[in-house]
Amino acid sequence: MPSIYQLKPAFQGVLRPLVAWLARAGVTANQVTLAAVALAAGVGAAVAACSDRRVLLLLPLALFLRMALNAIDGMLAREHAQMSKLGAILNELGDVIADAAMYLPLALRPEFTALPLVLLVVLGILVEMSGVIGVQIGASRRYDGPLGKSDRAFAFGAVGLLLGCDIAGAPWLDWLLWALVALSALTVVNRARMALRELRERGGGA
């Protein structure tokens, strides 16, 4: 299924000169990974503490920057000899921690209904786990859609932009959150299915 993740190669091409400069400056992939987590935690704290709707405009800005940081850390690791087991752990844990730190505080805001939002965050963790499980069973790390990390970020960024511009949230927001919950559940199933298909096609059994 299609996903915004498929745009990643073009995005990386734009960032490559910056990545080369950061490598020369001594910046490491792990430092960038931790910076992305810190950014997410800071924005989550801000949206929980500030009652003004305009604080939600931080979401699209921070999510775009976080997407860039996630691309940069991977490029530093792969293209500048910084790959490590610690980096792999930080990369996977950092994604789910950053998602939870940025999105869960939205449940404290009056614009959001807590139940679908919390379910969406939990299912987001399961989506990433289902991608990693592909490696555990001998397939590749799965990034199949329809609602991977980048797609979730796009959805939350769009919601933050609309609400921050004072466009009313109910009832369309509840419907959107439940739709994202359903798409996340489908993504878990799809990643597991595609990992098993990959093994069958390679003759590794399922």
HUURWO-V230709 format. One record per residue. N is the residue number from 1. OMEGA is omega in radians with two decimals (none if undefined). D_FIRST is the distance of its C-alpha to the first C-alpha in whole Angstrom. Layout:
n:omega:d_first
N:OMEGA:D_FIRST
N:OMEGA:D_FIRST
This chain:
n:omega:d_first
1:-3.10:0
2:3.13:4
3:3.06:7
4:3.13:10
5:-3.12:11
6:3.09:10
7:-3.02:14
8:-3.13:15
9:3.12:17
10:3.12:19
11:3.12:20
12:3.12:21
13:3.11:23
14:-3.06:25
15:-2.98:26
16:3.10:27
17:3.10:31
18:3.14:31
19:3.12:30
20:3.12:32
21:3.13:35
22:3.12:34
23:3.12:34
24:-3.14:38
25:3.09:39
26:3.10:38
27:-3.11:35
28:3.11:33
29:-3.12:29
30:3.08:30
31:3.13:32
32:3.10:29
33:-3.14:27
34:3.09:30
35:3.11:31
36:3.11:27
37:3.13:28
38:3.09:31
39:-3.13:30
40:3.14:27
41:3.13:30
42:3.13:33
43:3.09:31
44:3.10:30
45:-3.12:34
46:-3.10:34
47:3.08:32
48:-3.02:34
49:-3.03:37
50:-3.11:38
51:-3.14:38
52:-3.13:37
53:-3.06:34
54:3.10:34
55:3.13:33
56:3.05:30
57:3.04:30
58:-3.06:29
59:-3.13:26
60:3.13:24
61:-3.10:27
62:-3.11:26
63:3.06:23
64:3.12:23
65:3.12:25
66:3.09:24
67:3.10:21
68:3.13:23
69:3.12:25
70:3.09:22
71:-3.11:21
72:-3.10:25
73:3.11:26
74:3.14:23
75:3.07:25
76:-3.12:28
77:-3.03:27
78:-2.96:26
79:-3.10:28
80:2.99:31
81:3.13:32
82:-3.12:31
83:3.13:29
84:3.09:30
85:3.09:30
86:3.13:31
87:3.12:28
88:3.11:25
89:-3.14:27
90:-3.11:27
91:-3.11:24
92:3.13:22
93:-3.12:25
94:-3.13:25
95:-3.07:21
96:3.09:22
97:-3.14:25
98:3.09:25
99:-3.12:22
100:-3.10:25
101:-3.11:28
102:-3.00:26
103:-3.09:24
104:3.11:27
105:3.10:30
106:3.12:28
107:3.12:29
108:-3.07:33
109:-3.10:33
110:-3.12:34
111:-3.01:31
112:2.97:28
113:-2.96:28
114:-2.99:28
115:-3.13:27
116:3.14:23
117:3.13:23
118:3.09:25
119:3.14:22
120:3.11:19
121:3.13:21
122:3.13:21
123:3.05:18
124:3.07:17
125:3.13:19
126:3.08:18
127:-3.13:14
128:3.10:16
129:-3.14:18
130:3.06:15
131:-3.13:14
132:-3.13:18
133:3.07:19
134:3.12:17
135:-3.09:19
136:-3.10:22
137:3.06:21
138:3.06:21
139:3.10:18
140:3.00:16
141:-3.02:15
142:3.11:12
143:-3.08:10
144:3.09:6
145:0.25:5
146:-3.08:6
147:3.04:9
148:-3.08:10
149:-3.11:14
150:3.12:14
151:3.07:12
152:-3.14:15
153:3.11:17
154:-3.12:16
155:3.14:17
156:3.09:20
157:3.12:21
158:3.10:21
159:3.11:23
160:3.13:25
161:-3.12:26
162:-3.13:27
163:3.13:29
164:3.06:31
165:3.03:32
166:2.99:33
167:-3.00:31
168:-3.07:31
169:-3.08:29
170:-0.02:29
171:-3.03:28
172:-3.08:25
173:3.11:24
174:3.11:24
175:3.14:22
176:-3.12:19
177:3.13:20
178:3.07:19
179:3.11:16
180:3.05:15
181:-3.14:17
182:3.14:15
183:3.09:11
184:3.10:12
185:3.09:14
186:3.14:10
187:3.08:9
188:-3.14:12
189:-3.07:12
190:3.14:8
191:3.09:10
192:-3.14:13
193:-3.11:12
194:3.06:10
195:3.11:13
196:3.11:16
197:3.12:14
198:3.14:15
199:3.12:18
200:-3.11:19
201:3.10:18
202:3.13:21
203:-3.10:23
204:-3.14:23
205:-3.13:23
206:none:21
